[in-house]
Amino acid sequence: MRHVPPTWCATTVAEIVDPLRYGYTASATPEATGPRMLRITDIQNGQVEWARVPRCEIAPDKQGHFLLSPGDIVFARTGGTVGKSFLIREVPEPAVFASYLIKVAPTRGVEPRYLYWFFQSLDYWEQIALKKGGLQGNVNAKTLGSIELPIAPTNEQRRIVGRVEALFDEIDRGVESLRTARSMIALYRQSLLKSAFEGRLTADWRAENPGQLESPADLLARTREEREQRHSDALDEWDRVVAEWERDGENSRQPAKPKPPTVNAATVDVPEGLGTPRHWLWLSMSTLGRVTGGLTKNQKRSALPLEAKYLRVANVYSNRLVLDEIKEIGITEDELRKTRLAEGDLLFVEGNGSIEQIGRVAVWDGSIPDMTHQNHLIRFSPNGLLSSRFALYFMVSPIGRSRITAQASSTSGLHTLSISKVGSLPVPVCSRAEQVELVRRLDVRFEAADLLVAEIDASLARAEALRQSTLKKAFSGQLVPQKPTDEPASALLARIRHELAGEPAKGHRTPAAIARA
């Protein structure tokens, strides 16, 4: 325990509260007519919406053990929120607490908010971490009762609480402003992307560089040439692979011959309500590159002679790769040749429980050689007409996201993408020079936005550090001055011990005298 003023005392939670109680075990049901039953899940963002708390059935003679009162503190003893506490400030109607909670009821002379704010301090959390025994550990009433804390005189507790809450109100106002600014930056990004793919971001560049623009007819002709050239290159590679296969004795399946483009390059309809420059062309993804699947995981792969690193859904986020954990998979040489990622490939997440997460897309950066990908990631390899980053920015723009979610929807209510759905996605195309300029302008503005977000996040971290610094001062006697007229904490603790033991407290100042001090 850190050094505290001479009028303070070291104590434990069990010494300054009524006996700790576990909650009531019952099922909360809409049909129940008894009191509300507060559960861990009813406490969200430091608040309880009592009208939504379900009811339970409990015999009247049992309610007294479990009823909640203003000033009680409930403590999560298990699950992902273990150690977190909530101060009951009001109880609009009779309510009990559920079995995964512990009720902490401070005794007379202990300000509930003083104890609650101690439960938010680093000192408290460090003790909980040591006592619960690991990340998944639980905390029982005995463990909670053994938590050590400094106790101040009653009147000083109130002064501390008043000062802490006044300072935290100021911090909260600052944090709210910072979070508002962060939200505004997110809106700015989306507005910028919308402007980019409506052609407004590079309107001045087009006016100044008419010689670098290509007509839709030129773009379409070049697309056809790109497709034919890509097929020709694939045939050359196939000839080489077949020659190796024959030299090796034809012991495996013959490599499949690449199929020619099934359709000619053709325009697609412009998304409804979207106006783009007359020099721009809308084409399908399959027209602008190859859309392919990845490796399916199965037990047979463990017997394959080769292993390769591969990307999973967990590695791909919106315009971001997370490469902290890369796994390996058994693979054949032919599969490695077909699924090996190239720098600039786009990776789409096939499906997810949330429609907002379907179609998360990022560009492979080529940072790890011979990387493949699982079948839940769909790869798009653009041809020379389409810039990878141009395509990426479009896919994360409001326009692109609306196209992805529309493609992912189905009459069955399931939301998922497939190779054919990704291939059917419409993409705007303009001259390569304009794509480069549009990406450059977005990069510059997004880099500036990233710096602002980093500053905001640093300020939010400083705000949290300031909270903890405030609590550290509060519980070491440095936040408010001590008054010689306050009853010392030693007398308070002696009286509490007598009251908890059912003994009369003699020779101590009365509560009225303490209040007048």
C-alpha positions in Angstrom: 0.0 0.0 0.0 1.4 3.4 -0.9 2.1 6.1 1.7 -1.1 7.9 2.9 -1.7 10.8 5.3 -1.6 10.0 9.1 -5.4 10.4 9.4 -6.0 7.6 6.8 -5.8 3.8 7.4 -5.1 0.7 5.3 -8.0 -1.7 5.1 -9.6 -4.3 2.9 -12.9 -4.3 1.1 -14.3 -7.0 3.4 -13.7 -4.7 6.5 -15.8 -1.8 5.2 -18.8 -3.4 3.6 -21.7 -5.6 4.6 -21.1 -9.3 3.9 -20.6 -9.7 0.2 -23.4 -11.5 -1.5 -23.7 -13.5 -4.7 -26.7 -12.9 -6.9 -29.9 -14.8 -7.4 -30.0 -17.8 -9.8 -33.1 -17.7 -11.9 -34.1 -17.4 -15.5 -35.1 -14.0 -16.7 -38.2 -14.3 -19.0 -40.6 -11.9 -20.6 -43.5 -13.7 -18.9 -42.1 -13.2 -15.4 -44.0 -10.8 -13.1 -41.5 -10.4 -10.3 -38.8 -7.8 -9.8 -36.3 -6.8 -12.4 -33.2 -8.9 -12.5 -30.0 -7.0 -13.3 -27.4 -9.1 -15.3 -23.9 -8.3 -16.5 -25.2 -7.8 -20.0 -27.7 -5.1 -18.9 -24.7 -2.9 -17.9 -23.6 -1.2 -21.1 -21.3 1.8 -21.4 -21.6 2.5 -17.7 -25.4 2.7 -17.8 -28.4 0.5 -17.2 -31.6 1.0 -19.2 -33.9 -0.3 -16.4 -37.0 -0.5 -18.7 -35.2 -3.2 -20.7 -34.0 -5.2 -17.7 -36.0 -8.4 -17.7 -38.0 -9.7 -14.7 -37.7 -13.0 -12.8 -39.8 -15.0 -10.4 -38.6 -14.9 -6.8 -40.4 -15.7 -3.5 -41.1 -12.6 -1.4 -39.3 -14.1 1.6 -36.1 -14.4 -0.5 -36.1 -11.0 -2.0 -34.4 -9.3 0.9 -31.1 -11.0 0.3 -30.9 -9.9 -3.3 -32.7 -6.5 -3.6 -30.6 -3.6 -4.9 -30.5 -0.2 -3.3 -28.9 3.1 -4.3 -25.3 3.1 -3.2 -24.8 -0.6 -3.8 -22.0 -1.6 -6.1 -22.3 -4.7 -8.3 -19.2 -6.5 -9.4 -18.7 -8.9 -12.3 -17.1 -12.1 -11.0 -16.8 -14.1 -14.2 -16.7 -13.8 -18.0 -15.0 -11.2 -20.2 -15.9 -8.3 -17.9 -14.6 -9.9 -14.7 -13.5 -7.2 -12.2 -15.6 -4.5 -13.6 -18.0 -2.7 -11.3 -21.2 -0.6 -11.5 -22.5 1.8 -8.9 -26.3 1.7 -8.4 -27.3 5.3 -8.3 -31.1 4.7 -8.7 -33.5 1.8 -8.6 -36.8 2.9 -10.3 -38.6 -0.2 -9.1 -37.7 -3.3 -7.1 -34.8 -5.1 -8.6 -32.5 -8.0 -7.7 -29.1 -9.0 -9.2 -28.1 -12.1 -11.1 -25.8 -14.9 -9.9 -22.7 -13.8 -11.9 -22.6 -10.6 -10.0 -21.4 -9.8 -6.4 -23.1 -7.1 -4.4 -20.9 -4.7 -2.5 -22.8 -2.6 0.1 -20.6 -0.1 1.8 -21.2 0.4 5.5 -22.2 3.6 7.2 -19.3 6.1 7.1 -18.0 4.7 3.8 -19.0 6.9 0.8 -20.2 4.4 -2.0 -18.7 6.6 -4.7 -15.3 6.7 -2.9 -15.3 2.9 -3.1 -16.5 2.9 -6.7 -13.8 5.2 -7.9 -11.2 3.1 -6.1 -12.5 0.1 -8.2 -11.6 2.1 -11.3 -8.0 2.8 -10.2 -4.8 1.0 -11.4 -4.1 -0.1 -7.9 -7.3 -2.0 -7.8 -6.8 -3.5 -11.3 -3.3 -4.6 -10.5 -4.6 -6.5 -7.5 -7.4 -8.1 -9.5 -4.9 -9.3 -12.1 -2.7 -10.9 -9.5 -5.6 -12.5 -7.6 -7.8 -13.9 -10.4 -5.0 -16.1 -11.8 -4.7 -15.5 -15.5 -6.7 -13.9 -18.3 -9.6 -16.3 -18.0 -9.7 -16.4 -14.2 -12.7 -15.6 -12.1 -13.0 -13.7 -8.8 -15.1 -14.9 -5.9 -16.4 -13.0 -2.9 -13.4 -14.0 -0.7 -10.9 -12.7 -3.3 -12.8 -9.4 -3.7 -13.0 -9.0 0.0 -9.2 -9.3 0.3 -8.6 -6.3 -2.0 -6.5 -3.8 -0.1 -7.3 0.0 -0.2 -6.6 3.1 1.8 -9.6 4.6 3.6 -9.9 8.3 4.3 -12.0 10.0 7.0 -15.6 10.1 5.9 -15.8 13.9 5.2 -12.6 13.7 3.2 -14.0 10.8 1.2 -16.8 13.1 0.2 -14.4 15.9 -0.7 -12.3 13.5 -2.8 -15.4 12.2 -4.6 -16.5 15.8 -5.4 -13.1 16.7 -6.8 -12.7 13.5 -8.8 -16.1 13.8 -10.4 -15.6 17.5 -11.2 -12.2 16.7 -12.9 -13.7 13.7 -14.7 -16.5 15.9 -16.0 -13.9 18.2 -17.6 -12.0 15.2 -19.0 -15.3 13.7 -20.4 -16.1 16.9 -22.2 -12.6 16.9 -23.8 -12.9 13.2 -24.8 -16.4 13.8 -26.3 -14.9 16.6 -28.5 -12.0 14.4 -29.5 -14.4 11.5 -30.5 -16.6 14.0 -32.4 -13.5 15.1 -34.3 -12.5 11.5 -35.0 -16.0 10.9 -36.4 -15.8 14.0 -38.6 -12.5 12.7 -40.0 -14.2 9.4 -40.9 -17.0 11.3 -42.6 -14.4 13.4 -44.4 -12.8 10.3 -45.8 -16.1 9.0 -47.2 -16.9 12.4 -48.6 -13.5 12.5 -50.3 -13.9 9.1 -51.8 -17.4 10.0 -53.1 -16.0 13.1 -54.7 -13.2 11.1 -56.2 -15.4 8.6 -58.0 -17.9 11.2 -59.1 -15.0 12.8 -61.0 -15.0 16.0 -59.0 -11.6 15.5 -57.2 -9.7 15.5 -60.5 -12.0 17.9 -62.5 -9.3 20.6 -62.6 -6.6 18.1 -63.6 -8.7 16.9 -66.6 -9.2 20.6 -67.7 -5.5 21.2 -67.5 -4.4 17.9 -69.1 -6.7 17.2 -72.1 -3.9 15.4 -73.9 -3.7 12.7 -71.2 -7.3 11.7 -71.4 -8.5 8.6 -73.3 -12.0 8.3 -74.9 -14.3 5.4 -73.8 -13.7 3.8 -77.2 -9.9 3.9 -76.7 -10.3 2.4 -73.3 -12.5 -0.3 -74.5 -10.1 -1.2 -77.4 -7.2 -1.3 -75.0 -9.1 -3.5 -72.6 -9.7 -6.1 -75.4 -5.9 -6.0 -76.2 -5.1 -6.5 -72.6 -7.3 -9.5 -72.4 -5.9 -11.1 -75.5 -2.3 -10.4 -74.3 -3.0 -11.9 -70.9 -4.4 -15.0 -72.6 -1.4 -15.3 -74.8 0.9 -15.0 -71.8 -1.1 -17.7 -70.0 -0.7 -20.0 -73.0 3.1 -19.5 -73.1 3.3 -20.3 -69.4 1.1 -23.4 -69.9 3.4 -24.6 -72.7 6.3 -24.3 -70.3 4.6 -26.2 -67.5 3.4 -28.9 -69.8 7.0 -29.4 -71.1 8.2 -29.8 -67.5 5.3 -32.2 -66.8 6.3 -34.4 -69.8 10.0 -34.3 -68.7 9.0 -35.5 -65.2 7.3 -38.6 -66.7 3.7 -37.4 -66.7 3.2 -38.8 -63.2 0.6 -36.2 -62.2 -2.5 -34.7 -63.7 -1.8 -32.7 -66.9 -1.9 -29.0 -66.3 -5.2 -27.5 -67.6 -5.0 -25.4 -70.7 -6.0 -21.7 -70.1 -9.5 -20.9 -71.5 -9.8 -18.0 -73.9 -11.8 -15.0 -72.8 -15.5 -16.1 -73.0 -16.8 -12.7 -73.9 -15.5 -9.5 -75.4 -14.9 -6.5 -73.2 -18.2 -4.7 -72.8 -19.5 -1.8 -70.8 -21.8 -2.2 -67.8 -24.6 0.1 -66.6 -23.6 3.0 -64.5 -24.9 2.6 -60.9 -28.2 4.5 -60.6 -27.9 8.1 -59.5 -24.2 8.4 -60.1 -22.8 10.9 -62.5 -19.3 10.4 -63.8 -17.2 12.3 -66.4 -17.8 11.6 -70.0 -14.3 10.3 -70.5 -14.8 7.5 -67.9 -16.0 4.0 -68.7 -17.7 1.5 -66.5 -16.6 -2.2 -66.9 -17.0 -5.4 -64.9 -14.2 -6.6 -62.7 -13.9 -9.8 -64.8 -13.3 -7.7 -67.9 -10.4 -5.8 -66.1 -8.5 -8.8 -64.8 -8.8 -12.3 -63.4 -11.0 -13.3 -60.5 -10.0 -16.5 -58.8 -10.5 -18.5 -55.6 -8.1 -19.9 -53.1 -7.2 -23.1 -51.2 -9.8 -25.2 -49.4 -8.6 -26.5 -46.1 -8.9 -30.3 -45.5 -7.2 -33.1 -43.7 -5.6 -34.4 -46.9 -3.3 -31.4 -47.1 -1.2 -32.5 -44.1 0.1 -35.4 -46.3 1.2 -33.1 -49.2 5.0 -32.7 -49.6 5.0 -28.9 -50.0 3.9 -26.2 -47.5 3.2 -22.6 -48.2 2.2 -19.6 -46.2 -1.3 -18.5 -46.8 -3.6 -15.5 -46.0 -6.8 -16.1 -44.0 -9.9 -13.9 -43.5 -8.3 -12.8 -40.2 -5.4 -11.2 -42.2 -7.6 -9.0 -44.4 -9.4 -5.9 -43.3 -10.7 -2.8 -45.1 -7.6 -1.3 -46.8 -5.4 -3.0 -44.2 -3.5 -6.2 -43.9 -2.7 -7.7 -40.5 0.2 -10.1 -40.9 1.1 -10.7 -37.2 0.1 -14.4 -37.5 0.7 -16.2 -40.8 -0.1 -19.9 -41.0 1.1 -22.6 -43.4 -0.9 -25.2 -45.5 0.0 -28.3 -47.5 -0.1 -27.6 -51.2 0.9 -29.0 -54.6 3.2 -27.3 -57.0 0.3 -26.8 -59.4 -1.8 -25.2 -56.7 1.1 -22.9 -55.6 1.5 -21.8 -59.2 -2.2 -21.0 -59.5 -2.8 -19.3 -56.2 0.6 -17.5 -55.6 -0.2 -13.9 -54.9 1.4 -11.1 -56.8 2.0 -7.6 -55.5 -1.1 -5.5 -56.4 -3.6 -8.3 -56.2 -6.9 -7.3 -54.4 -8.3 -9.7 -51.8 -12.0 -9.7 -51.0 -13.5 -11.4 -47.9 -16.1 -13.8 -49.2 -18.5 -13.8 -46.3 -19.0 -12.7 -42.7 -21.7 -12.6 -40.1 -22.1 -8.9 -40.6 -23.1 -7.4 -44.0 -20.9 -4.4 -43.1 -17.8 -6.8 -43.0 -18.6 -8.7 -46.2 -16.3 -7.7 -49.1 -13.6 -6.2 -46.9 -10.8 -5.6 -49.4 -7.1 -4.9 -49.2 -4.2 -4.9 -51.7 -1.5 -7.5 -51.3 1.8 -5.7 -50.7 4.2 -8.5 -51.7 6.0 -8.4 -48.4 6.2 -12.2 -48.0 7.3 -14.3 -51.0 5.3 -17.3 -52.3 2.2 -16.3 -50.4 -1.1 -18.0 -51.2 -4.6 -17.6 -49.8 -7.6 -19.6 -48.5 -10.8 -20.1 -50.5 -12.7 -17.6 -48.2 -10.6 -14.8 -49.8 -11.4 -14.0 -53.5 -8.5 -12.7 -55.5 -8.7 -10.1 -58.2 -5.6 -9.6 -60.4 -6.0 -6.4 -62.4 -4.7 -6.0 -65.9 -2.7 -3.1 -67.2 -5.7 -0.9 -67.6 -6.7 -0.7 -64.0 -4.5 0.5 -61.1 -4.7 -1.7 -58.0 -5.0 1.3 -55.6 -7.5 3.0 -57.8 -9.6 -0.2 -57.7 -9.1 -0.4 -53.9 -10.1 3.2 -53.2 -13.3 2.6 -55.3 -14.2 -0.6 -53.4 -13.9 1.2 -50.0 -15.8 4.3 -51.2 -19.5 4.7 -50.4 -20.3 3.9 -54.1 -18.1 0.8 -54.1 -19.5 -0.5 -50.8 -23.0 -0.1 -52.0 -22.2 -2.2 -55.1 -20.6 -4.9 -52.9 -23.5 -5.1 -50.5 -26.0 -5.2 -53.4 -24.0 -8.1 -54.9 -23.7 -9.9 -51.6 -27.4 -9.8 -50.9 -29.6 -12.8 -51.7 -33.3 -13.7 -51.6 -32.5 -16.3 -48.9 -31.4 -13.6 -46.5 -27.8 -14.9 -46.5 -25.0 -12.4 -47.5 -21.9 -13.7 -49.2 -19.7 -13.1 -52.2 -18.5 -15.5 -54.9 -16.1 -15.5 -57.7 -18.9 -14.7 -60.2 -20.3 -12.0 -58.0 -16.9 -10.3 -57.6 -16.4 -10.6 -61.3 -19.7 -8.9 -62.0 -18.9 -5.8 -59.8 -18.9 -2.6 -61.9 -15.8 -0.5 -61.8 -15.1 3.0 -63.3 -12.1 3.3 -65.5 -10.4 6.4 -66.8 -7.0 7.0 -68.4 -4.0 5.6 -66.5 -2.7 9.1 -66.0 -5.9 10.2 -64.3 -5.9 7.1 -62.1 -2.4 7.9 -61.0 -3.4 11.5 -60.2 -6.6 10.5 -58.4 -4.7 8.0 -56.2 -2.0 10.6 -55.5 -4.5 13.2 -54.3 -6.3 10.7 -52.1 -3.0 9.4 -50.7 -2.0 13.0 -49.7 -5.3 13.8 -48.1 -5.6 10.5 -46.3 -2.0 10.8 -45.0 -3.0 14.1 -43.5 -6.2 12.6 -42.0 -4.1 9.7 -40.6 -1.8 12.2 -38.8 -4.9 13.9 -37.3 -6.3 10.6 -36.1 -3.0 9.7 -34.6 -2.9 13.0 -32.7 -6.5 12.4 -31.5 -5.7 8.9 -30.4 -2.7 10.2 -28.5 -4.9 12.8 -26.8 -7.4 10.1 -25.9 -4.6 8.0 -24.4 -3.4 11.1 -22.4 -7.0 11.6 -21.2 -7.1 8.1 -19.8 -3.6 8.6 -18.2 -4.9 11.8 -16.7 -7.9 9.9 -15.2 -5.5 7.4 -13.6 -3.2 10.1 -12.4 -6.2 11.8 -10.7 -7.2 8.5 -9.0 -3.7 7.9 -7.9 -3.6 11.3 -6.2 -7.1 10.8 -4.8 -6.2 7.6 -3.0 -2.8 8.8 -1.7 -4.2 11.9 -0.1 -2.8 14.4 -2.6 -6.0 15.5 -4.4 -7.8 17.5 -1.6 -6.4 19.0 1.7 -6.9 17.2 5.0 -8.8 18.9 7.8 -7.9 18.5 11.4 -11.5 18.5 12.4 -12.3 15.3 10.5 -12.7 12.2 12.5 -9.7 10.0 11.7 -10.2 6.8 9.7 -8.9 4.7 12.6 -12.0 5.8 14.6 -14.2 5.1 11.6 -12.8 1.6 11.2 -13.2 0.9 14.9 -16.9 1.9 14.8 -17.5 -0.2 11.6 -15.9 -3.3 13.3 -18.2 -2.9 16.3 -21.3 -2.4 14.1 -20.4 -5.4 11.9 -19.9 -7.5 15.1 -23.2 -6.3 16.5 -21.5 -4.5 19.4 -22.3 -0.9 20.6 -19.6 1.6 19.6 -18.5 3.6 22.6 -16.4 6.7 22.9 -16.8 7.7 19.3 -18.2 10.9 17.8 -21.8 10.6 16.7 -22.8 10.8 13.0 -24.4 14.2 13.8 -21.1 15.5 15.3 -19.2 14.1 12.3 -21.6 15.9 9.9 -21.1 19.2 11.7 -17.3 19.0 11.6 
